[in-house]
């Protein structure tokens, strides 16, 4: 065994479903300048207003999907960590959350204290966004600087189009797609349009088509929407799903800003009203089931689809702790380049 540790990082979760824990978690999450990219005074005022009512609302939502073992996201991430321990032959595998516990700081300090000088940081996000990938990398760098840690850091790159990831996604979803259904909706987490325009000024994100068709590689590398569309298209191609039987949408909007389209809520209504009776929904921006999949789609989305005239909405589970996914992730992490 070589001395090469692996640190898996997912988004995070409140410690419990109490309003106090939700307020603490949401404050940390929303005050991240990569999440709400406004000047600090404006961000502080906006988040303070959000925290008046949102923690109580979110507490009810989390309580509806909370497991006996704890937060589904954390429990499933722990299970993936266990699978990765069997796949990663180079050293220990630790788990951290960008928000909440265990923190990136505590995990890095634990690895360094144990004598590990080479660490691969693995943000568990297939598609690139500042509010996911960048904030994880910057937090890790902050910790290394603050504690003057001498570490050789490699970073897993977005893997939205990597064959290992796509093949694992196909095999994980295949049993669910072998049933009869009318339409497959691939619902990705949304982002404010300004997040994308800030990275690629002048690039258009309007309409429902591929915003990165013909775009140069440097644009594709930071275009979250384009990467989502490519994940979806590659998945459909591998599964042999014909055009017209699948589509893409974006969920989890917050606030009044313009977010990337089409919106999942609108798409569910459109599909139900067009005669779709049974719909399957996948959420390929997430590698572990969480509040956005289990509650937003599995509960509220299902109810909305039925109210609009549909009959059945089936949520296809995320990759979670699937063995082929763990093998794919290990391969991807072995290719991770050194951080600059």
Residue, then its C-alpha position, 0 to 999 in steps of 0.5 A: x500500500x502506498x501513502x496516497x490518501x483519498x478525500x471524498x467531499x459532498x455538499x453536506x447536511x444539517x446535523x438534525x431536523x431541528x430548526x436551530x440546526x437548519x438555521x446554522x447549516x443554511x447560514x454556512x451554505x448561503x453565506x458562501x460567496x460561491x453560492x450567493x455571489x453578491x458583496x458581503x453586506x448585501x449577501x449578509x442582509x439577504x441571507x438574514x432575511x431568508x433565515x427568518x422563515x426558511x429554516x422552519x420550512x426546510x426542517x419539515x422537508x428534511x424530517x419527511x425524508x430523514x432516516x433512522x441512521x441520519x441524513x440520507x446524503x451523509x449515510x449514503x456518502x458514508x456507504x460510498x466511503x466504505x465501498x471506496x476503501x475496498x477499491x482505493x488500494x493506495x491509502x486511507x479514504x476519508x469523507x468530508x462535507x463542504x457544509x456541516x460535519x465532518x468538515x473539510x478542515x477536520x478531515x485534512x488535519x486528520x490525514x496530515x496528523x496520520x502522516x499522509x503527505x499525498x492526498x487526492x481531493x474528490x469533489x463528488x460533482x459530475x458537472x462543474x460549477x463554482x458553487x460546487x467544485x470551486x468552493x470545495x477546492x478553495x476551502x481545501x486550499x484555505x485549510x492548507x494555507x491556514x495550517x501551513x500543511x505540506x501536502x501534495x494535492x491532486x484534484x478530481x476533475x468534473x467527470x460529466x463525460x467520462x466513460x467510467x462515470x457514464x457506464x456506471x450511471x447506465x448500469x445503475x439505472x438500467x433495472x429501473x428503465x426496463x419497466x414500461x414508461x412514457x418519458x424519462x426526465x433528467x432533472x439537474x440542479x439549477x444555477x442562476x444564469x449569472x453564475x454561468x455568464x460570469x465565467x463566459x461573458x457573451x455566451x448565450x444560455x437562452x432556449x432549450x437547446x445545447x448552449x455549448x454546441x460548437x463552443x470551444x473547449x475552454x467554454x465547455x470546461x466551465x459551462x454547467x448547463x452544457x455539461x448537464x446536456x452532454x451527460x444527458x445526451x450520452x446517457x440516452x445514447x448508451x441506453x438507446x432511448x429515442x429522441x422525444x422520449x427523454x428531456x432535460x430540466x433544472x430544479x431547486x430554484x431559490x430567489x427571484x434571479x433568472x435561473x437556467x432553463x427549462x425548469x423542472x416544475x414547468x416541465x412536469x406540468x407540460x409532460x402531464x398535460x401532453x398526455x404522459x401518464x408514467x414518467x421516470x425522473x433521474x437526477x444526474x447532478x447528484x451522486x447520492x440521494x438527498x433532500x433535492x431528490x427524495x423530497x423535491x422530486x420524490x414527494x413534491x414532484x410526484x404530487x405536482x405531476x399527479x395534480x397536472x394529470x399524470x398518473x405515476x412518477x418514479x424516482x430513479x435512485x442516484x448512484x449512491x454506493x453502487x459497486x460499479x460506481x465505486x470502481x469507476x470513481x477509483x479509476x477517475x481519482x487515479x487520473x486526478x492531476x496535481x493541483x496548481 
